Amino acid sequence: MGRAVPADDLPGFDLTAALAETDKALGLPSGLSAAQIRVESGMNPRAVSKAGAMGLAQVMPDTLKAISSRLGRELDPYNPEDAVAIHREVMRENLAKFKDPSKALMAYNGGWDQSKWGNPETSAYVGKVRGAMGKQSPVMAAVDAGLSSVSGNANAASKAVPADDLPASLAAPASDMPANDGPGKLVSLGAGLGKGLGTVALNAQRYLGKGLGAISSEGTPGARAADWLVRDADQGIAKLAAENRPYAEANPITNTVGEVGGNIVGTVPVGGVLGKAVGAAAPAVAGTRAAPAVNALSKSLETGGFRIGPGVSNPLAQLAIRGAGGAAVGEISAGLTDPESAGAGAVIGAALPAGAKVAGMGGNALRRLAVGEGASSEVAALAKRAADLGINIPADRIVNSKPLNALASGLNYVPFSGRAATEAGMESQMNRALSRTFGQDSDNVTQALRKASDELGAKFDDVLKNNSVAVDDGLLTKLAEIVDSAKKELGSDGLRIIENQIDELLNKGASGQIDGQAAYNIKRTLDRIGKRATPEAYQARQIKGALMEALDRSLGPDAAKAFATTRQQYGNMLALENLAQNGAEGGVSIARLANMKNINNRDLQELADIAAQFVKAREGQHGAMQRGVAALGLGGTLGLPGLAGTAVAGRATNMLLNAEPVRNALLRPTGNAMLENAAPNLLTESLRRAAPILPSQGIQGGQR
């Protein structure tokens, strides 16, 4: 809602006197026009209704256009003097049409269609005007009577609201009348965006006119066209400013953001157009000494000086080409938003690339001091794989830097730093990734293993019972090896158990095929023997493995692929059972996982590498940090502010270590400047485009 402005406070114009003059000129009761304006806009010259009515007189765009045409000049509904003129003309027309002040008043709100005068809004409107006048008058009595007798409209009579029965809110004193809702933030943002885009387009037209005028002789069609282009652009820019004014006054910050955004969007093509124009000259100078400079300048113009093309090795020449590209783009971008700020735009545009280069060099120096040369390509690839698996690695674990390791370890003793949650979250994500290797999706690996044992066992059984097993050379060879091993390692009792199981297999497969159900029964017996704490248990498990391999070979391609996945998951489950911790919330020991070697499984090996490289703690907890934080807490009242400050700093540090841009910076090669490399980054790119334009907004001088 716009802020109401008392009439006496409007500079350079006596609104009260002007409205009194309207009453006198139109023969209206004294005070009627002032009361009507107060009801319309609450005396707020910037008022804008939800329907689009504007200014003190709340005129609609079509009415404004018609009155401006009749009076022969463009009226500004937000200008109090023009608003009074608009109100006077509307009431003059209404009185000429209806010959009755009461009907003219109702027509102002309800239009000329008298059948609509009985609606609640018009009825309430008339009552509001009466309340704003603050007294009975002949004309208001006529209005009251007119509501029930206008054109014989029975509906109007039934919907009319007698003035004496109006709610107190509709008959409030003039000083308490509310202003109409002003433009909201979203509307103001859109208005600013439109002004920004329109200004760029009109200034481009203005420059075109100036250029055409420079090459045209006076009095020629070209000169006349140039004059029209410039004059039309100037008028358009002034009109845009006038239309945007109420939105800028209602929501200055939002409107300015929209305008700068429109300026940026409108000037985005500038660098590309300039770069292509210079690049078009490249073929003409190919093979000459000027060719590298032309190519470098073309790229510099495209990127506002943040990049240059290849071929120029001299540092001073590179700096000059960067500055030239930035200055040209900055000057034109700023000039398209405000010609007077073109010079400032050129200076800012030229300075930005050099500043980014220097800052980037300083950033790289600090990074090398803190973290060395950054991550190797192998570590970067492993970190990307960890991210793909949903494991969030903090920046301190990406590089093995003693300062970073000490800092991160010390954060465990800083209250509310969030470091403990970071490390717990990383381990939880690792556990979940491990559980996926055996067909589960849980951070409770112990429970997931127990569930997987039942599920995978059931899958084995289903496949085995529903498929015959071929007794091929591979199975026979493996069984013979198991018998030889059993004869060397087992006593007579154990050997007899193993030989009986193998004989059972061979008997059932005498035809070359073992029936699925028969194979399943043999597998169940082998499971029972394999779980015993006796020497023959190992050979029983070996026979079971040979049977499963034979089953795998007996299946068709699709079934074999699915069964191979099940077997792989089963193998992963067996490998991880020895690492899982007991308890209702058991996870995997990260230290033991990190120490696993020669894993015959790519997925598990990858996770073991991630655990060793990133998840396993780099160094132990630091007693010095623990004692320092404890000392802050023991300092009594004086120590609490220090403790709170440490907590805030610790929280910020932990957030920084988990920030994606910081991780990316450590994973990036160190040969190039960090800030320069970030030129395509949204924040840096926005700064590059916005900086030359900002002087045109009056922000530097604090004016808006």
C-alpha positions as CSV (number, residue, x, y, z in Angstrom):
1,M,0.0,0.0,0.0
2,G,1.4,3.4,-0.9
3,R,1.9,6.0,1.9
4,A,-0.7,8.7,1.9
5,V,0.6,12.2,1.4
6,P,-1.4,15.0,2.9
7,A,-2.5,17.6,0.4
8,D,-0.7,20.4,2.3
9,D,2.6,18.5,2.0
10,L,2.6,18.2,-1.8
11,P,5.3,20.5,-3.1
12,G,4.6,23.3,-5.5
13,F,0.9,22.7,-5.8
14,D,-2.1,23.6,-3.6
15,L,-4.3,20.5,-4.0
16,T,-7.0,21.8,-1.6
17,A,-7.4,25.0,-3.6
18,A,-7.5,23.2,-6.9
19,L,-10.2,20.8,-5.8
20,A,-12.2,23.8,-4.4
21,E,-11.8,25.5,-7.8
22,T,-13.2,22.3,-9.5
23,D,-16.4,22.5,-7.3
24,K,-16.8,26.1,-8.2
25,A,-16.2,25.6,-11.9
26,L,-18.6,22.6,-12.2
27,G,-21.3,24.0,-9.8
28,L,-20.8,21.2,-7.2
29,P,-21.3,21.6,-3.5
30,S,-18.2,22.9,-1.7
31,G,-16.0,20.0,-0.5
32,L,-17.5,17.4,-2.8
33,S,-14.4,17.0,-5.1
34,A,-12.0,16.9,-2.1
35,A,-14.2,14.2,-0.5
36,Q,-14.3,12.2,-3.7
37,I,-10.5,12.3,-4.2
38,R,-10.0,11.2,-0.6
39,V,-12.3,8.2,-1.1
40,E,-10.6,7.4,-4.5
41,S,-7.0,7.4,-3.4
42,G,-6.7,8.5,0.3
43,M,-4.9,11.6,-1.0
44,N,-2.0,9.3,-2.2
45,P,-0.8,10.6,-5.5
46,R,1.0,7.2,-6.1
47,A,-2.0,5.0,-5.4
48,V,-2.5,2.1,-7.8
49,S,-5.5,-0.2,-7.5
50,K,-5.6,-3.9,-8.2
51,A,-7.7,-3.1,-11.3
52,G,-5.0,-0.7,-12.6
53,A,-6.5,2.7,-11.7
54,M,-3.8,5.3,-11.1
55,G,-3.1,8.3,-9.1
56,L,-5.2,10.7,-7.0
57,A,-8.2,10.5,-9.4
58,Q,-7.8,6.7,-9.8
59,V,-8.1,7.0,-13.6
60,M,-8.0,3.8,-15.8
61,P,-5.6,3.7,-18.7
62,D,-8.3,4.0,-21.5
63,T,-9.9,7.0,-19.8
64,L,-6.5,8.6,-19.4
65,K,-5.7,8.1,-23.0
66,A,-9.0,9.7,-24.1
67,I,-8.7,12.7,-21.9
68,S,-5.0,13.3,-22.9
69,S,-6.1,13.2,-26.5
70,R,-9.0,15.7,-25.8
71,L,-6.8,18.1,-23.9
72,G,-4.0,17.8,-26.5
73,R,-1.2,16.8,-24.1
74,E,0.0,13.7,-22.4
75,L,-1.2,13.7,-18.8
76,D,0.6,12.0,-15.9
77,P,-1.9,10.4,-13.5
78,Y,0.6,10.5,-10.7
79,N,1.2,14.3,-11.0
80,P,-1.3,16.0,-8.6
81,E,-2.1,18.9,-11.0
82,D,-2.8,16.5,-13.9
83,A,-4.8,14.3,-11.6
84,V,-7.1,17.2,-10.7
85,A,-7.5,18.0,-14.4
86,I,-8.4,14.4,-15.1
87,H,-11.0,14.3,-12.3
88,R,-12.5,17.6,-13.5
89,E,-12.9,16.4,-17.1
90,V,-14.5,13.1,-16.0
91,M,-17.0,14.9,-13.8
92,R,-17.6,17.6,-16.5
93,E,-18.6,14.8,-19.0
94,N,-20.8,13.0,-16.4
95,L,-22.6,16.2,-15.6
96,A,-23.1,17.0,-19.3
97,K,-24.5,13.4,-19.8
98,F,-26.8,13.2,-16.7
99,K,-27.5,16.8,-15.8
100,D,-27.5,15.8,-12.1
101,P,-24.6,15.9,-9.6
102,S,-25.8,12.8,-7.8
103,K,-25.9,10.8,-11.0
104,A,-22.5,12.2,-12.1
105,L,-21.0,11.1,-8.9
106,M,-22.3,7.5,-9.3
107,A,-21.2,7.5,-12.9
108,Y,-17.7,8.3,-11.8
109,N,-17.6,5.0,-9.9
110,G,-20.0,2.8,-11.8
111,G,-19.7,4.1,-15.4
112,W,-22.5,5.3,-17.7
113,D,-24.4,2.0,-17.6
114,Q,-27.1,2.9,-15.0
115,S,-28.1,-0.7,-14.6
116,K,-24.8,-1.3,-12.7
117,W,-25.2,1.6,-10.2
118,G,-27.0,-0.5,-7.7
119,N,-24.1,-2.8,-7.1
120,P,-22.6,-2.9,-3.6
121,E,-19.4,-1.2,-4.6
122,T,-21.2,1.8,-6.1
123,S,-23.6,2.0,-3.2
124,A,-20.7,1.9,-0.6
125,Y,-18.8,4.4,-2.7
126,V,-21.5,7.0,-2.5
127,G,-21.7,6.5,1.3
128,K,-18.0,6.9,1.6
129,V,-18.1,10.2,-0.2
130,R,-20.8,11.4,2.0
131,G,-18.9,10.3,5.1
132,A,-15.8,12.0,3.8
133,M,-17.7,15.3,3.4
134,G,-18.5,15.0,7.1
135,K,-21.9,16.7,6.9
136,Q,-25.3,16.5,5.3
137,S,-25.8,18.6,2.2
138,P,-28.5,18.9,-0.5
139,V,-26.6,17.1,-3.1
140,M,-25.9,14.1,-0.8
141,A,-29.6,13.9,0.1
142,A,-30.3,13.8,-3.7
143,V,-27.7,11.0,-4.0
144,D,-29.5,9.0,-1.2
145,A,-32.8,9.4,-3.0
146,G,-31.3,8.8,-6.4
147,L,-30.0,5.3,-5.4
148,S,-33.6,4.1,-5.2
149,S,-35.0,5.8,-8.3
150,V,-32.3,5.9,-11.0
151,S,-33.9,5.0,-14.3
152,G,-36.6,3.0,-12.6
153,N,-34.1,0.4,-11.6
154,A,-35.7,-1.8,-9.0
155,N,-32.6,-3.9,-8.5
156,A,-30.7,-0.7,-7.6
157,A,-33.3,0.2,-5.0
158,S,-33.1,-3.2,-3.4
159,K,-29.3,-3.1,-3.2
160,A,-28.9,0.5,-2.1
161,V,-27.4,1.2,1.3
162,P,-28.9,4.3,3.0
163,A,-26.2,6.6,4.2
164,D,-27.3,6.5,7.8
165,D,-27.0,2.7,7.9
166,L,-23.5,2.5,6.5
167,P,-20.9,0.8,8.7
168,A,-18.6,3.1,10.6
169,S,-15.7,2.2,8.4
170,L,-17.4,3.7,5.4
171,A,-18.3,6.9,7.1
172,A,-15.0,7.5,8.8
173,P,-13.5,11.0,9.2
174,A,-11.5,12.2,6.2
175,S,-8.2,11.9,8.0
176,D,-8.8,8.2,8.6
177,M,-9.7,7.2,5.1
178,P,-7.4,4.5,3.9
179,A,-5.3,4.8,0.7
180,N,-5.7,2.4,-2.1
181,D,-3.2,-0.5,-2.3
182,G,0.0,0.6,-3.9
183,P,2.0,-1.7,-6.2
184,G,3.5,-4.8,-4.6
185,K,7.1,-5.9,-4.7
186,L,6.6,-8.4,-7.6
187,V,4.8,-5.8,-9.7
188,S,7.5,-3.2,-8.9
189,L,10.2,-5.8,-9.9
190,G,8.5,-6.3,-13.2
191,A,8.1,-2.6,-13.8
192,G,11.8,-2.1,-13.2
193,L,12.7,-5.0,-15.5
194,G,10.6,-3.5,-18.2
195,K,12.2,-0.1,-17.7
196,G,15.6,-1.6,-17.8
197,L,15.0,-3.5,-21.1
198,G,13.1,-0.6,-22.7
199,T,15.9,1.9,-21.8
200,V,18.5,-0.3,-23.4
201,A,16.5,-0.7,-26.6
202,L,15.7,3.1,-26.8
203,N,19.3,4.1,-26.1
204,A,20.4,1.7,-28.9
205,Q,17.9,3.6,-31.1
206,R,19.4,6.9,-29.9
207,Y,22.9,5.8,-30.8
208,L,21.7,4.6,-34.2
209,G,20.1,8.0,-34.8
210,K,23.3,9.8,-33.7
211,G,25.4,7.7,-36.0
212,L,23.0,8.2,-38.9
213,G,23.1,12.0,-38.3
214,A,26.9,12.0,-38.3
215,I,27.0,10.6,-41.9
216,S,24.0,12.5,-43.3
217,S,23.9,16.0,-44.7
218,E,21.6,18.6,-43.1
219,G,18.1,18.6,-44.7
220,T,18.4,15.2,-46.3
221,P,16.0,12.3,-45.5
222,G,18.8,10.6,-43.6
223,A,19.2,13.7,-41.3
224,R,15.5,13.9,-40.7
225,A,15.3,10.2,-39.9
226,A,18.2,10.6,-37.5
227,D,16.5,13.5,-35.8
228,W,13.3,11.5,-35.4
229,L,15.2,8.5,-34.0
230,V,16.9,10.6,-31.4
231,R,13.8,12.6,-30.5
232,D,11.5,9.5,-30.3
233,A,14.1,7.7,-28.1
234,D,14.4,10.6,-25.7
235,Q,10.6,10.8,-25.4
236,G,10.3,7.1,-24.9
237,I,12.9,7.1,-22.2
238,A,11.2,10.0,-20.4
239,K,7.9,8.1,-20.7
240,L,9.4,5.0,-19.3
241,A,10.8,6.9,-16.3
242,A,7.4,8.5,-15.6
243,E,5.5,5.2,-15.8
244,N,8.0,3.5,-13.5
245,R,8.2,6.4,-11.0
246,P,5.3,5.2,-8.7
247,Y,6.8,1.6,-8.6
248,A,10.2,3.0,-7.8
249,E,8.9,5.2,-5.0
250,A,6.7,2.4,-3.5
251,N,9.5,-0.3,-3.6
252,P,12.8,1.3,-4.5
253,I,15.1,-1.6,-3.8
254,T,13.0,-4.2,-5.6
255,N,12.4,-1.9,-8.5
256,T,16.1,-1.1,-8.8
257,V,17.0,-4.8,-8.8
258,G,14.5,-5.3,-11.6
259,E,15.9,-2.4,-13.6
260,V,19.5,-3.5,-13.2
261,G,18.4,-7.0,-14.2
262,G,16.7,-5.6,-17.3
263,N,19.8,-3.5,-18.1
264,I,22.0,-6.6,-17.8
265,V,19.7,-8.8,-19.9
266,G,19.4,-6.1,-22.5
267,T,23.2,-5.6,-22.8
268,V,24.2,-9.3,-22.8
269,P,24.7,-9.4,-26.6
270,V,27.1,-6.5,-26.6
271,G,30.3,-8.4,-26.0
272,G,29.3,-11.1,-28.5
273,V,28.5,-8.6,-31.2
274,L,31.7,-6.7,-30.7
275,G,33.8,-9.9,-30.6
276,K,32.2,-11.2,-33.8
277,A,32.8,-7.9,-35.5
278,V,36.5,-7.9,-34.7
279,G,36.7,-11.7,-35.4
280,A,35.3,-11.0,-38.9
281,A,38.6,-9.3,-39.6
282,A,40.7,-12.3,-38.7
283,P,40.8,-13.9,-42.2
284,A,42.0,-10.6,-43.7
285,V,45.0,-10.5,-41.3
286,A,45.7,-14.3,-41.2
287,G,49.4,-15.0,-41.4
288,T,50.4,-11.5,-40.5
289,R,51.9,-10.2,-37.2
290,A,48.5,-8.7,-36.4
291,A,46.6,-12.0,-36.4
292,P,47.3,-13.1,-32.8
293,A,46.3,-9.6,-31.5
294,V,43.0,-9.7,-33.5
295,N,42.1,-13.2,-32.3
296,A,43.0,-12.2,-28.7
297,L,40.9,-9.0,-28.9
298,S,38.0,-10.9,-30.3
299,K,37.9,-13.3,-27.4
300,S,38.5,-10.4,-25.0
301,L,35.5,-8.5,-26.3
302,E,33.3,-11.6,-26.1
303,T,34.1,-12.1,-22.4
304,G,34.5,-8.5,-21.3
305,G,38.3,-8.9,-20.9
306,F,38.1,-12.0,-18.7
307,R,39.5,-14.2,-21.5
308,I,41.8,-13.6,-24.4
309,G,42.5,-15.7,-27.5
310,P,45.8,-17.6,-28.0
311,G,48.9,-16.3,-29.6
312,V,49.8,-13.3,-27.4
313,S,52.5,-14.3,-24.9
314,N,53.7,-10.9,-23.7
315,P,52.2,-10.2,-20.2
316,L,51.9,-6.5,-20.8
317,A,50.2,-7.0,-24.2
318,Q,47.8,-9.5,-22.6
319,L,46.9,-7.0,-19.9
320,A,46.4,-4.3,-22.5
321,I,44.1,-6.5,-24.6
322,R,42.1,-7.5,-21.5
323,G,41.7,-3.9,-20.6
324,A,40.7,-2.8,-24.1
325,G,38.0,-5.6,-24.3
326,G,36.7,-4.8,-20.8
327,A,36.6,-1.0,-21.5
328,A,34.8,-1.3,-24.8
329,V,32.1,-3.7,-23.4
330,G,31.8,-1.6,-20.2
331,E,31.4,1.7,-22.1
332,I,28.8,0.5,-24.5
333,S,26.9,-1.5,-21.8
334,A,26.8,1.6,-19.5
335,G,26.0,3.9,-22.4
336,L,23.0,1.8,-23.4
337,T,21.6,2.4,-19.9
338,D,22.6,6.0,-19.5
339,P,24.8,7.8,-22.0
340,E,26.3,10.0,-19.3
341,S,27.7,7.0,-17.5
342,A,29.5,5.5,-20.5
343,G,32.9,6.9,-19.3
344,A,32.5,5.4,-15.9
345,G,31.5,2.1,-17.5
346,A,34.6,2.1,-19.6
347,V,36.8,2.6,-16.5
348,I,35.1,-0.1,-14.5
349,G,35.1,-2.5,-17.4
350,A,38.8,-2.1,-18.0
351,A,39.6,-2.5,-14.3
352,L,37.6,-5.7,-13.6
353,P,39.7,-8.2,-15.7
354,A,43.0,-6.9,-14.2
355,G,41.5,-7.0,-10.7
356,A,40.3,-10.5,-11.2
357,K,43.7,-11.6,-12.5
358,V,45.5,-10.1,-9.5
359,A,43.0,-11.5,-7.0
360,G,43.2,-14.9,-8.7
361,M,47.0,-15.0,-8.4
362,G,46.7,-14.0,-4.7
363,G,44.1,-16.7,-4.2
364,N,46.3,-19.4,-5.7
365,A,49.2,-18.3,-3.6
366,L,47.1,-18.6,-0.4
367,R,45.8,-22.0,-1.5
368,R,49.2,-23.4,-2.2
369,L,50.4,-22.1,1.2
370,A,47.5,-23.8,2.9
371,V,46.9,-27.0,0.9
372,G,49.8,-27.4,-1.4
373,E,49.2,-28.2,-5.1
374,G,45.7,-29.5,-4.6
375,A,44.3,-32.9,-5.4
376,S,45.9,-35.2,-8.0
377,S,43.8,-36.4,-11.0
378,E,43.4,-39.8,-9.3
379,V,42.1,-38.3,-6.1
380,A,39.8,-36.0,-8.0
381,A,38.3,-39.0,-9.9
382,L,37.8,-40.9,-6.6
383,A,36.1,-37.8,-5.1
384,K,33.8,-37.6,-8.0
385,R,32.9,-41.2,-7.6
386,A,32.2,-40.7,-4.0
387,A,29.9,-37.8,-4.9
388,D,28.1,-40.0,-7.4
389,L,27.6,-42.6,-4.6
390,G,26.0,-39.9,-2.4
391,I,29.1,-39.5,0.0
392,N,29.7,-35.9,0.8
393,I,33.4,-35.3,1.3
394,P,34.4,-32.1,3.2
395,A,37.2,-30.0,1.7
396,D,39.8,-30.9,4.3
397,R,39.6,-34.6,3.4
398,I,40.3,-33.9,-0.3
399,V,43.9,-32.8,0.2
400,N,46.3,-34.1,2.9
401,S,47.2,-30.7,4.4
402,K,48.4,-30.6,8.0
403,P,46.9,-27.1,8.6
404,L,43.5,-28.2,7.3
405,N,43.7,-31.5,9.1
406,A,44.4,-29.8,12.4
407,L,41.7,-27.2,11.9
408,A,39.1,-29.9,11.0
409,S,40.1,-32.1,14.0
410,G,39.9,-29.2,16.4
411,L,36.3,-28.4,15.2
412,N,35.2,-31.5,17.0
413,Y,35.7,-29.6,20.3
414,V,34.0,-26.4,19.2
415,P,30.3,-26.5,20.4
416,F,27.7,-26.2,17.7
417,S,30.3,-26.3,14.9
418,G,28.5,-29.1,13.2
419,R,31.7,-31.0,12.6
420,A,30.6,-34.1,14.5
421,A,27.4,-34.2,12.3
422,T,29.5,-33.8,9.2
423,E,31.7,-36.9,10.1
424,A,28.7,-38.9,11.3
425,G,26.8,-38.1,8.1
426,M,29.8,-39.1,5.9
427,E,30.0,-42.5,7.7
428,S,26.2,-43.0,7.4
429,Q,26.4,-42.3,3.7
430,M,29.3,-44.8,3.4
431,N,27.3,-47.4,5.2
432,R,24.4,-46.8,2.8
433,A,26.6,-47.2,-0.2
434,L,28.0,-50.4,1.2
435,S,24.5,-51.8,1.8
436,R,23.7,-51.2,-1.8
437,T,26.4,-53.6,-2.9
438,F,24.4,-56.5,-1.5
439,G,20.9,-55.3,-2.6
440,Q,19.9,-53.2,0.4
441,D,19.6,-49.5,1.0
442,S,20.2,-48.7,4.7
443,D,22.8,-47.0,6.8
444,N,22.3,-49.8,9.4
445,V,24.6,-52.3,7.8
446,T,24.2,-54.9,10.6
447,Q,20.5,-55.1,10.1
448,A,20.8,-54.9,6.3
449,L,23.2,-57.9,6.3
450,R,20.7,-60.0,8.3
451,K,17.9,-59.0,6.0
452,A,20.1,-59.7,2.9
453,S,21.0,-63.1,4.1
454,D,17.4,-64.2,4.1
455,E,16.5,-62.5,0.8
456,L,19.6,-63.7,-1.1
457,G,19.3,-67.2,0.2
458,A,15.7,-67.3,-1.0
459,K,16.8,-66.1,-4.4
460,F,19.4,-68.8,-4.6
461,D,16.8,-71.4,-3.6
462,D,14.3,-70.2,-6.2
463,V,16.8,-70.3,-9.0
464,L,18.1,-73.7,-8.0
465,K,14.7,-75.4,-7.5
466,N,13.4,-74.1,-10.9
467,N,16.4,-75.0,-13.1
468,S,18.3,-78.2,-13.8
469,V,22.1,-78.3,-13.2
470,A,24.3,-79.7,-16.0
471,V,27.0,-82.2,-14.8
472,D,29.7,-80.8,-17.0
473,D,33.5,-81.2,-17.0
474,G,33.9,-78.1,-14.9
475,L,31.8,-79.5,-12.1
476,L,33.5,-82.9,-12.3
477,T,36.9,-81.4,-12.2
478,K,36.1,-79.2,-9.2
479,L,34.6,-82.1,-7.3
480,A,37.7,-84.2,-7.9
481,E,39.9,-81.4,-6.5
482,I,37.7,-81.2,-3.4
483,V,38.0,-85.0,-2.8
484,D,41.8,-84.8,-3.1
485,S,41.9,-81.9,-0.6
486,A,39.6,-83.7,1.8
487,K,41.8,-86.9,1.7
488,K,44.8,-84.8,2.7
489,E,43.2,-82.6,5.4
490,L,40.4,-84.7,7.0
491,G,40.1,-87.8,9.1
492,S,38.1,-90.8,8.0
493,D,34.9,-89.5,9.5
494,G,35.1,-86.1,7.9
495,L,36.2,-87.6,4.6
496,R,33.3,-90.0,4.6
497,I,30.8,-87.1,5.0
498,I,32.3,-85.2,2.0
499,E,32.5,-88.3,-0.2
500,N,28.9,-89.1,0.6
501,Q,27.8,-85.6,-0.6
502,I,29.8,-85.9,-3.8
503,D,28.4,-89.4,-4.4
504,E,24.9,-88.0,-3.9
505,L,25.5,-85.3,-6.5
506,L,26.9,-87.8,-9.0
507,N,24.1,-90.3,-8.5
508,K,21.5,-87.6,-9.0
509,G,23.3,-86.4,-12.1
510,A,23.9,-89.8,-13.7
511,S,21.8,-88.7,-16.7
512,G,24.0,-85.6,-17.2
513,Q,21.4,-83.3,-15.5
514,I,20.6,-82.9,-11.8
515,D,16.9,-82.1,-11.2
516,G,16.4,-78.7,-9.6
517,Q,14.6,-80.0,-6.6
518,A,17.2,-82.7,-6.0
519,A,20.0,-80.1,-6.3
520,Y,18.2,-77.9,-3.8
521,N,17.9,-80.7,-1.3
522,I,21.7,-81.4,-1.6
523,K,22.4,-77.7,-1.2
524,R,20.4,-77.6,2.1
525,T,22.4,-80.5,3.4
526,L,25.7,-78.8,2.4
527,D,24.4,-75.6,4.2
528,R,24.0,-77.5,7.4
529,I,27.4,-79.1,7.2
530,G,29.0,-75.8,6.2
531,K,27.8,-74.2,9.4
532,R,29.4,-76.7,11.7
533,A,32.6,-76.0,13.7
534,T,34.2,-79.1,12.3
535,P,37.0,-79.6,9.7
536,E,34.7,-80.9,6.9
537,A,32.6,-77.6,7.0
538,Y,35.2,-75.9,4.6
539,Q,34.9,-78.7,2.0
540,A,31.1,-78.7,2.3
541,R,31.1,-75.0,1.4
542,Q,33.5,-75.7,-1.5
543,I,31.0,-78.3,-2.9
544,K,28.2,-75.8,-2.6
545,G,30.2,-73.2,-4.5
546,A,31.0,-75.7,-7.3
547,L,27.2,-76.6,-7.5
548,M,26.3,-72.9,-7.8
549,E,29.0,-72.3,-10.5
550,A,27.5,-75.3,-12.4
551,L,24.0,-73.8,-12.0
552,D,25.3,-70.5,-13.4
553,R,26.7,-72.3,-16.5
554,S,23.4,-74.1,-17.0
555,L,21.3,-71.0,-17.2
556,G,20.3,-69.0,-20.3
557,P,22.0,-65.6,-20.9
558,D,19.4,-63.4,-19.2
559,A,18.8,-65.7,-16.3
560,A,22.6,-66.2,-15.9
561,K,23.1,-62.4,-15.8
562,A,20.5,-62.0,-13.1
563,F,21.9,-64.9,-11.1
564,A,25.4,-63.5,-11.4
565,T,24.2,-60.3,-9.8
566,T,22.7,-62.3,-7.0
567,R,25.9,-64.3,-6.5
568,Q,27.9,-61.0,-6.6
569,Q,25.7,-59.5,-3.9
570,Y,26.0,-62.7,-1.9
571,G,29.7,-62.5,-2.1
572,N,29.7,-58.8,-1.0
573,M,27.5,-59.8,1.9
574,L,29.9,-62.5,3.0
575,A,32.9,-60.1,2.7
576,L,31.2,-57.4,4.8
577,E,29.9,-59.7,7.5
578,N,33.3,-59.7,9.2
579,L,33.4,-55.9,9.2
580,A,30.0,-55.2,10.6
581,Q,29.6,-54.3,14.2
582,N,27.1,-55.9,16.5
583,G,24.1,-54.1,18.0
584,A,20.8,-52.7,16.9
585,E,22.5,-49.8,15.0
586,G,25.6,-51.5,13.9
587,G,27.7,-50.0,11.0
588,V,30.9,-51.1,9.3
589,S,34.2,-50.3,10.9
590,I,35.6,-47.6,8.6
591,A,39.2,-48.4,9.8
592,R,38.9,-52.1,8.9
593,L,37.2,-51.3,5.6
594,A,40.0,-48.9,4.7
595,N,42.6,-51.6,5.4
596,M,41.0,-54.2,3.1
597,K,43.3,-55.2,0.3
598,N,43.1,-57.4,-2.8
599,I,39.3,-57.4,-2.9
600,N,38.0,-59.5,-5.8
601,N,35.2,-57.0,-6.3
602,R,35.3,-53.6,-8.1
603,D,32.5,-52.0,-6.1
604,L,33.9,-53.0,-2.7
605,Q,37.4,-52.1,-3.7
606,E,36.2,-48.6,-4.8
607,L,34.4,-48.1,-1.5
608,A,37.4,-49.3,0.5
609,D,39.6,-46.8,-1.4
610,I,37.1,-44.0,-0.6
611,A,37.1,-45.0,3.0
612,A,40.9,-44.9,3.2
613,Q,41.3,-41.7,1.2
614,F,38.5,-39.6,2.6
615,V,36.4,-41.1,5.4
616,K,39.0,-42.4,7.8
617,A,40.2,-39.6,10.1
618,R,43.5,-38.0,9.2
619,E,44.8,-37.3,12.7
620,G,43.7,-37.7,16.3
621,Q,41.8,-35.2,18.4
622,H,43.8,-32.2,19.6
623,G,43.9,-31.7,23.4
624,A,45.1,-28.1,22.9
625,M,41.8,-27.2,21.2
626,Q,39.8,-29.1,23.8
627,R,41.6,-27.2,26.7
628,G,41.2,-23.9,24.9
629,V,37.4,-24.2,24.5
630,A,37.0,-25.5,28.0
631,A,38.9,-22.4,29.3
632,L,36.5,-20.1,27.5
633,G,33.6,-21.8,29.2
634,L,35.2,-21.7,32.6
635,G,35.8,-17.9,32.3
636,G,32.4,-17.2,33.9
637,T,30.4,-14.3,32.5
638,L,33.4,-12.8,30.7
639,G,34.2,-16.2,29.1
640,L,30.7,-16.8,27.7
641,P,31.0,-14.1,24.9
642,G,34.3,-15.7,23.8
643,L,32.7,-19.2,23.9
644,A,29.8,-17.9,21.8
645,G,32.1,-16.3,19.3
646,T,34.1,-19.5,19.0
647,A,30.9,-21.4,18.3
648,V,29.9,-19.0,15.6
649,A,33.4,-19.1,14.0
650,G,33.4,-22.9,14.2
651,R,30.0,-23.2,12.6
652,A,31.1,-20.9,9.8
653,T,34.4,-22.8,9.3
654,N,32.6,-26.1,9.0
655,M,30.1,-24.7,6.5
656,L,33.0,-23.4,4.5
657,L,34.7,-26.8,4.5
658,N,31.5,-28.3,3.2
659,A,30.8,-25.7,0.6
660,E,30.8,-26.9,-3.0
661,P,32.8,-24.0,-4.5
662,V,35.6,-24.7,-1.9
663,R,35.7,-28.4,-2.8
664,N,35.8,-27.6,-6.5
665,A,38.6,-25.1,-6.0
666,L,40.7,-27.9,-4.3
667,L,39.9,-30.4,-7.1
668,R,40.8,-27.9,-9.8
669,P,44.4,-27.7,-11.2
670,T,46.4,-24.9,-9.6
671,G,48.0,-23.5,-12.8
672,N,45.3,-20.9,-13.4
673,A,43.9,-18.1,-11.2
674,M,41.0,-19.2,-9.1
675,L,38.9,-16.0,-9.7
676,E,39.7,-15.9,-13.3
677,N,38.7,-19.6,-13.7
678,A,35.4,-18.7,-12.1
679,A,34.5,-16.2,-14.8
680,P,31.7,-18.5,-16.1
681,N,30.4,-18.7,-12.5
682,L,27.0,-17.1,-12.2
683,L,28.1,-14.7,-9.4
684,T,31.3,-13.6,-11.1
685,E,29.5,-13.3,-14.5
686,S,26.7,-11.2,-12.9
687,L,29.3,-8.9,-11.3
688,R,31.1,-8.5,-14.6
689,R,28.0,-7.5,-16.4
690,A,26.5,-5.4,-13.6
691,A,29.5,-3.4,-12.5
692,P,29.7,-1.0,-15.5
693,I,25.9,-0.5,-15.4
694,L,25.6,0.4,-11.7
695,P,26.7,4.1,-12.1
696,S,23.7,4.7,-14.3
697,Q,21.4,3.8,-11.3
698,G,22.7,6.6,-9.2
699,I,23.8,4.1,-6.6
700,Q,27.4,5.4,-6.2
701,G,26.2,8.9,-5.3
702,G,23.5,7.5,-3.0
703,Q,20.7,8.9,-5.1
704,R,17.8,7.0,-6.5
